[in-house]
Amino acid sequence: MSADRTKPNLSAHARNKYLPKDKVEREGVALALSGGGYRAALFHLGALRRLNELGILEQITTYTSVSGGSVISGLVASGLRWPLDGPVPEEEWEQAVARPMRALASKNIRALPFVKTWTLDWFRAGTGVSALAQKLEPTLTRMPLSKLPDHPKFIFCATDMACGIDWGFENARMGDGKVGFVSEEFTLPAAVATSAAFPVIFGPMPIRIPANQFDNGELGLEDKKKALASFRLADGGNYDNLALERVWTTHKIVLSSDGGDAFNIEEDTNLLRRVVRHIWILYNQSIELRKRWLISNFASGELEGAYWGIGSAASSFDPSFKQGYSKALASKRISQIRTDFDVFSDTEIAILENHGYVLADAAMQVHQRKLIKYNVDLKIPHKSWTIGEKDAAAIDEALTDSSSYRVFGRFK
């Protein structure tokens, strides 16, 4: 669809709802970090490292995130000194971002919240997700959202279960386009935990705020009261796992880092698995439609930006790119690593960080080279897990069990 505002059959409502702003009205660079548990957080960690080296991180004006993306975004927001006036030095990056993220990913932070969800949430809603927030506090601190920087803007996305749309936590407000926005103090760990409250594993987070405190919003007061009567927020990936909703219409350039689930082949086994498969296909359909829509708009020139996904390879961007893992290894093994918040091995951490690092570089070199301020050679974070150091068969073997889930997760 063209963004031509002169079409006589396109109403003002349709233009505002379904089209981005005119190109001359769009401003800034947005980075959208997808959901996907520790897998996505570590994949994004590598991507952010490379964007920092290239001088792109300092140009980002808005970060949006869901679930695992919100974990690393929260760490970046609380760990770095904003605004940036250049690339973060390597040792500072390691100290403030990389090491804390790797340390967090080596811990199981979802077993206890999972148990609390299924035992205590029946009596006090939100107990499970509050327990998850407590697990995140040592890494993210209890920083209130009001202390987030004004520039760049950080938006942590959840899903409004009453209205079925995207909800955002920001430094000055929280809310969505239906019920409106309210200034309410929330801590960073609570916002991140709510953004990552994957259904069944974690219960939703209740919000108890009177309807008349919300400003704006499409709903009238009575409908707001109805929506907010037993209001719940769930994982942001329920509605938009790519975290694009808040930025695609308003920003000049949109960068999308996708560490989300890749759809895998599965044989038919039994009725229960078949029901789960039906649900999974419906979920996958919505994600695939967003990807096709985004990339087709990049290709047509309607939107400007770049996308890199965990199931891809650097050679997919340019056959001459030899760094990183192969398409076969990425799609068969790396993209199938579980989306969980249990213990990730040093091997899983290293491979995911390496993969995000190389793919972000490839995407920027091919699609947004104009944003690159410094031509810095690739410095793979974990050289012992590059193809040159380990052959593909050894890496494949190391990840053989990485896709399997356990009821209470993995422990050290």
C-alpha positions as CSV (number, residue, x, y, z in Angstrom):
1,M,0.0,0.0,0.0
2,S,1.4,3.4,-0.9
3,A,1.6,6.2,1.6
4,D,0.0,8.6,-0.9
5,R,-2.2,10.8,1.3
6,T,-4.0,12.2,-1.8
7,K,-6.0,9.0,-2.5
8,P,-9.7,10.1,-2.4
9,N,-10.9,6.7,-1.2
10,L,-8.7,6.7,1.9
11,S,-10.2,8.3,5.0
12,A,-8.3,10.3,7.5
13,H,-8.9,7.5,10.0
14,A,-7.5,4.9,7.6
15,R,-4.4,7.0,6.9
16,N,-3.7,7.5,10.6
17,K,-4.3,3.9,11.5
18,Y,-2.8,1.9,8.7
19,L,-0.1,4.1,7.2
20,P,3.2,5.6,8.5
21,K,3.6,9.3,8.6
22,D,4.9,11.1,5.5
23,K,8.6,10.5,5.2
24,V,9.4,14.2,5.9
25,E,7.6,13.9,9.2
26,R,9.4,10.8,10.5
27,E,12.3,11.4,12.8
28,G,15.0,9.3,14.6
29,V,16.3,5.8,14.5
30,A,14.4,3.0,16.4
31,L,15.8,-0.3,17.4
32,A,13.2,-3.0,18.1
33,L,14.4,-6.0,20.2
34,S,12.2,-9.1,19.9
35,G,11.1,-11.6,22.5
36,G,12.5,-15.1,23.0
37,G,13.8,-15.5,26.6
38,Y,17.5,-15.7,27.2
39,R,18.0,-16.9,23.6
40,A,16.8,-13.5,22.3
41,A,18.6,-11.5,25.0
42,L,21.9,-13.1,24.2
43,F,21.4,-12.8,20.5
44,H,20.6,-9.1,21.0
45,L,23.6,-8.7,23.2
46,G,25.9,-9.6,20.3
47,A,24.0,-7.3,17.9
48,L,24.2,-4.4,20.4
49,R,27.9,-4.9,20.8
50,R,28.4,-4.6,17.0
51,L,26.1,-1.6,16.7
52,N,28.1,0.1,19.4
53,E,31.4,-0.6,17.6
54,L,30.1,0.8,14.4
55,G,28.9,4.0,16.0
56,I,25.2,3.2,15.5
57,L,24.2,2.7,19.1
58,E,24.8,6.4,19.8
59,Q,22.4,7.3,17.0
60,I,19.4,5.3,18.3
61,T,16.7,7.6,19.5
62,T,14.2,4.9,20.7
63,Y,14.5,1.4,22.0
64,T,11.4,-0.8,22.0
65,S,11.4,-4.4,23.4
66,V,9.4,-7.3,24.5
67,S,10.2,-10.3,26.8
68,G,13.9,-11.4,26.3
69,G,14.5,-8.2,24.4
70,S,13.3,-6.2,27.4
71,V,15.8,-8.0,29.6
72,I,18.8,-6.8,27.6
73,S,17.2,-3.4,26.9
74,G,16.7,-2.9,30.6
75,L,20.3,-3.8,31.3
76,V,21.5,-1.3,28.6
77,A,19.2,1.4,30.0
78,S,20.4,1.0,33.6
79,G,24.0,0.1,33.0
80,L,25.3,2.7,30.5
81,R,25.8,6.5,30.9
82,W,23.3,8.3,28.7
83,P,23.3,10.0,26.3
84,L,26.3,8.4,24.5
85,D,28.8,10.7,22.9
86,G,30.6,7.9,21.1
87,P,31.1,4.1,21.2
88,V,31.2,2.7,24.7
89,P,34.8,1.4,25.3
90,E,35.2,-2.3,25.1
91,E,36.0,-2.8,28.8
92,E,33.2,-0.6,29.9
93,W,30.8,-2.6,27.7
94,E,32.0,-5.8,29.2
95,Q,31.7,-4.5,32.7
96,A,28.3,-2.8,32.4
97,V,26.5,-4.9,29.9
98,A,28.1,-8.2,28.6
99,R,29.3,-9.8,31.8
100,P,26.0,-9.0,33.8
101,M,23.9,-10.4,30.9
102,R,26.0,-13.6,30.7
103,A,25.9,-14.0,34.5
104,L,22.1,-13.6,34.5
105,A,21.8,-16.2,31.7
106,S,23.7,-18.7,33.7
107,K,21.0,-18.6,36.4
108,N,17.5,-20.2,36.4
109,I,15.2,-17.2,37.2
110,R,11.9,-18.8,36.3
111,A,11.6,-22.0,38.4
112,L,10.5,-20.2,41.6
113,P,8.2,-17.7,39.8
114,F,6.7,-20.7,37.9
115,V,5.9,-22.5,41.1
116,K,4.5,-19.3,42.7
117,T,2.3,-18.7,39.6
118,W,0.7,-22.2,39.9
119,T,0.3,-22.1,43.7
120,L,-0.1,-18.5,44.9
121,D,-1.5,-16.6,41.9
122,W,-4.9,-18.2,42.6
123,F,-5.0,-16.3,45.9
124,R,-3.0,-13.2,45.0
125,A,-2.7,-12.3,41.3
126,G,0.7,-11.3,40.0
127,T,2.7,-13.2,42.6
128,G,4.6,-15.2,40.0
129,V,5.6,-12.2,37.8
130,S,6.5,-10.2,41.0
131,A,8.8,-13.1,41.9
132,L,10.4,-12.8,38.4
133,A,10.9,-9.1,39.0
134,Q,12.7,-9.9,42.3
135,K,15.0,-12.3,40.4
136,L,15.9,-9.5,37.9
137,E,16.6,-6.9,40.6
138,P,20.2,-7.8,41.3
139,T,21.0,-7.3,37.6
140,L,18.7,-4.4,36.7
141,T,18.6,-2.7,40.2
142,R,15.3,-1.3,41.6
143,M,15.6,1.7,39.4
144,P,12.2,3.5,38.9
145,L,11.2,4.0,35.4
146,S,11.1,7.8,36.0
147,K,14.9,7.6,36.2
148,L,15.2,6.2,32.6
149,P,17.0,8.7,30.3
150,D,14.9,11.1,28.3
151,H,17.2,10.5,25.4
152,P,17.2,7.9,24.0
153,K,13.7,6.8,24.9
154,F,13.2,3.2,26.2
155,I,9.8,1.5,25.8
156,F,9.2,-1.9,27.4
157,C,6.1,-3.5,25.8
158,A,3.5,-5.8,27.3
159,T,0.1,-6.9,26.1
160,D,-3.2,-5.4,27.4
161,M,-5.3,-8.5,27.8
162,A,-8.6,-6.6,28.1
163,C,-8.2,-4.7,24.8
164,G,-5.8,-7.1,23.1
165,I,-3.2,-4.5,22.1
166,D,0.3,-3.3,22.8
167,W,1.0,-1.6,26.2
168,G,4.1,0.4,26.8
169,F,6.1,1.3,30.0
170,E,8.1,4.5,29.5
171,N,10.0,6.9,31.8
172,A,7.1,9.3,32.2
173,R,4.0,7.2,31.6
174,M,2.5,3.8,30.9
175,G,-0.5,2.8,28.9
176,D,-1.9,2.2,25.4
177,G,-4.1,3.8,22.8
178,K,-7.3,2.3,24.1
179,V,-7.4,3.0,27.8
180,G,-5.0,5.9,27.6
181,F,-1.9,6.8,29.6
182,V,-1.2,7.4,33.2
183,S,1.8,8.6,35.3
184,E,2.4,5.8,37.8
185,E,5.7,4.8,39.5
186,F,6.9,1.4,38.4
187,T,10.3,-0.1,38.8
188,L,12.4,-1.3,35.9
189,P,12.5,-4.9,37.0
190,A,8.7,-4.9,37.3
191,A,8.3,-3.5,33.8
192,V,10.7,-6.0,32.3
193,A,9.1,-8.9,34.2
194,T,5.7,-7.9,33.0
195,S,7.0,-7.6,29.4
196,A,8.4,-11.2,29.8
197,A,5.4,-12.8,31.6
198,F,5.0,-15.6,29.1
199,P,1.5,-17.2,29.6
200,V,1.2,-20.5,31.5
201,I,4.8,-20.2,32.8
202,F,4.0,-16.8,34.5
203,G,0.6,-15.4,35.4
204,P,-0.3,-11.9,34.1
205,M,0.4,-8.8,36.1
206,P,-2.7,-7.0,37.5
207,I,-2.9,-3.2,37.3
208,R,-5.2,-1.5,39.8
209,I,-5.6,2.1,38.8
210,P,-9.0,4.0,38.5
211,A,-10.2,4.6,35.0
212,N,-10.5,8.4,35.5
213,Q,-6.7,8.7,36.1
214,F,-6.0,7.7,32.5
215,D,-5.6,10.5,30.0
216,N,-6.7,10.3,26.3
217,G,-7.3,6.8,24.9
218,E,-10.0,5.8,22.4
219,L,-12.4,4.3,25.0
220,G,-15.0,6.4,26.8
221,L,-15.0,6.4,30.6
222,E,-17.6,3.6,31.0
223,D,-15.7,1.3,28.6
224,K,-12.4,2.2,30.4
225,K,-14.0,1.2,33.7
226,K,-15.1,-2.1,32.2
227,A,-11.6,-2.8,30.7
228,L,-9.8,-1.8,33.9
229,A,-12.2,-3.7,36.3
230,S,-9.8,-6.7,36.3
231,F,-7.0,-5.5,34.2
232,R,-4.1,-7.8,33.4
233,L,-0.8,-7.3,31.4
234,A,1.0,-10.3,29.8
235,D,4.1,-10.9,27.8
236,G,4.5,-8.3,25.1
237,G,5.2,-11.0,22.5
238,N,1.5,-12.1,22.7
239,Y,0.6,-9.1,20.6
240,D,3.8,-8.1,18.8
241,N,6.9,-10.2,19.3
242,L,9.0,-7.9,17.1
243,A,8.2,-4.8,19.2
244,L,7.5,-2.7,16.2
245,E,4.1,-1.3,17.1
246,R,5.4,1.8,18.9
247,V,7.9,3.0,16.2
248,W,7.1,1.9,12.7
249,T,4.8,4.8,11.8
250,T,6.9,7.6,13.4
251,H,10.6,6.9,12.9
252,K,12.8,7.6,9.9
253,I,14.8,4.4,10.2
254,V,13.6,1.2,11.9
255,L,16.1,-1.6,12.9
256,S,14.7,-4.9,13.9
257,S,16.7,-7.6,15.7
258,D,14.7,-10.8,15.8
259,G,15.7,-13.6,18.2
260,G,12.2,-15.1,18.3
261,D,11.0,-18.6,17.6
262,A,11.6,-20.2,14.2
263,F,8.9,-22.6,13.0
264,N,10.2,-26.2,13.0
265,I,9.0,-29.3,11.2
266,E,7.1,-31.7,13.5
267,E,5.4,-35.0,12.7
268,D,1.8,-35.7,13.9
269,T,1.8,-37.8,17.1
270,N,-1.3,-37.5,19.2
271,L,-4.3,-35.4,19.9
272,L,-2.7,-33.2,22.6
273,R,0.3,-32.4,20.4
274,R,-2.1,-31.7,17.5
275,V,-4.0,-29.1,19.6
276,V,-0.8,-27.4,20.6
277,R,0.3,-27.4,17.0
278,H,-2.8,-25.7,15.9
279,I,-2.2,-22.9,18.4
280,W,1.4,-22.7,17.4
281,I,0.6,-22.3,13.7
282,L,-1.8,-19.5,14.5
283,Y,0.9,-17.7,16.6
284,N,3.5,-18.3,13.9
285,Q,1.2,-16.9,11.2
286,S,1.0,-13.5,13.0
287,I,4.8,-13.3,13.4
288,E,5.4,-14.3,9.7
289,L,2.9,-11.7,8.5
290,R,4.7,-9.0,10.5
291,K,8.1,-10.1,9.0
292,R,6.8,-10.1,5.5
293,W,5.0,-6.8,5.9
294,L,8.2,-5.2,7.4
295,I,10.6,-6.6,4.8
296,S,8.3,-5.9,1.9
297,N,8.0,-2.3,3.0
298,F,11.8,-2.0,3.2
299,A,12.0,-3.5,-0.3
300,S,9.4,-1.1,-1.7
301,G,10.9,2.0,-0.1
302,E,7.8,2.6,2.0
303,L,9.9,2.2,5.2
304,E,13.6,2.5,5.7
305,G,15.6,0.2,7.9
306,A,17.1,-3.3,8.4
307,Y,16.0,-6.7,9.7
308,W,18.1,-9.6,11.0
309,G,16.7,-12.8,12.3
310,I,18.3,-15.6,14.3
311,G,17.5,-18.3,11.7
312,S,19.6,-16.5,9.1
313,A,23.3,-16.3,8.2
314,A,25.6,-13.5,7.1
315,S,25.9,-15.0,3.7
316,S,22.1,-14.5,3.3
317,F,22.8,-10.8,3.1
318,D,25.8,-11.1,0.8
319,P,27.3,-14.4,-0.5
320,S,30.8,-12.9,-0.1
321,F,30.3,-12.7,3.7
322,K,32.2,-15.7,5.2
323,Q,32.1,-14.9,8.9
324,G,29.6,-16.5,11.3
325,Y,27.6,-19.7,11.2
326,S,26.0,-21.3,8.1
327,K,22.3,-20.9,7.2
328,A,21.9,-24.7,7.9
329,L,23.4,-24.4,11.4
330,A,21.5,-21.2,12.2
331,S,18.1,-22.6,11.2
332,K,18.6,-26.2,12.4
333,R,20.3,-25.6,15.8
334,I,20.8,-21.9,16.8
335,S,17.2,-20.8,16.1
336,Q,15.9,-23.9,17.9
337,I,17.6,-23.1,21.2
338,R,14.9,-23.0,23.8
339,T,13.2,-19.7,24.7
340,D,13.5,-20.0,28.5
341,F,14.9,-18.3,31.5
342,D,16.7,-21.3,32.9
343,V,20.5,-22.0,33.0
344,F,22.2,-21.5,29.7
345,S,25.6,-23.1,29.2
346,D,28.7,-21.2,28.4
347,T,28.6,-22.7,24.9
348,E,25.0,-21.6,24.3
349,I,25.8,-18.1,25.6
350,A,28.9,-17.8,23.3
351,I,27.2,-19.0,20.2
352,L,24.2,-16.8,20.5
353,E,26.2,-13.7,21.2
354,N,28.5,-14.5,18.3
355,H,25.6,-15.0,16.0
356,G,23.8,-11.7,16.8
357,Y,27.1,-9.9,16.5
358,V,27.8,-11.1,13.0
359,L,24.2,-10.8,11.7
360,A,23.9,-7.2,12.9
361,D,27.1,-6.3,11.1
362,A,25.9,-8.0,7.9
363,A,22.5,-6.3,8.0
364,M,24.0,-2.9,8.5
365,Q,26.8,-3.3,5.9
366,V,24.2,-4.2,3.2
367,H,21.1,-2.2,4.2
368,Q,22.1,0.8,6.3
369,R,25.7,1.5,5.6
370,K,25.0,5.2,5.9
371,L,24.6,4.8,9.6
372,I,28.0,3.3,10.0
373,K,30.4,6.0,11.5
374,Y,33.4,3.8,12.2
375,N,34.7,1.0,10.0
376,V,35.9,-1.3,12.7
377,D,37.0,-4.8,11.9
378,L,34.9,-7.7,13.3
379,K,36.0,-8.8,16.8
380,I,34.0,-11.9,17.4
381,P,33.2,-12.0,21.2
382,H,33.9,-15.7,21.6
383,K,36.6,-16.8,19.1
384,S,36.8,-20.3,20.5
385,W,33.3,-20.9,19.1
386,T,33.7,-19.6,15.6
387,I,33.6,-22.0,12.7
388,G,37.4,-21.5,12.3
389,E,38.1,-22.7,15.8
390,K,35.4,-25.4,15.9
391,D,34.0,-27.2,12.8
392,A,30.3,-27.1,12.1
393,A,29.8,-30.7,13.3
394,A,31.2,-29.9,16.7
395,I,29.0,-26.8,17.1
396,D,26.0,-28.9,15.9
397,E,26.8,-31.5,18.5
398,A,27.3,-29.0,21.3
399,L,23.7,-27.7,20.7
400,T,22.0,-31.1,20.3
401,D,20.0,-30.8,23.6
402,S,19.6,-27.1,23.6
403,S,16.1,-27.1,22.2
404,S,14.6,-29.3,24.9
405,Y,12.4,-27.9,27.7
406,R,12.2,-29.2,31.3
407,V,9.3,-28.5,33.7
408,F,11.4,-26.6,36.1
409,G,14.1,-25.7,33.7
410,R,17.8,-26.4,33.9
411,F,20.0,-25.9,37.0
412,K,23.8,-25.8,37.4
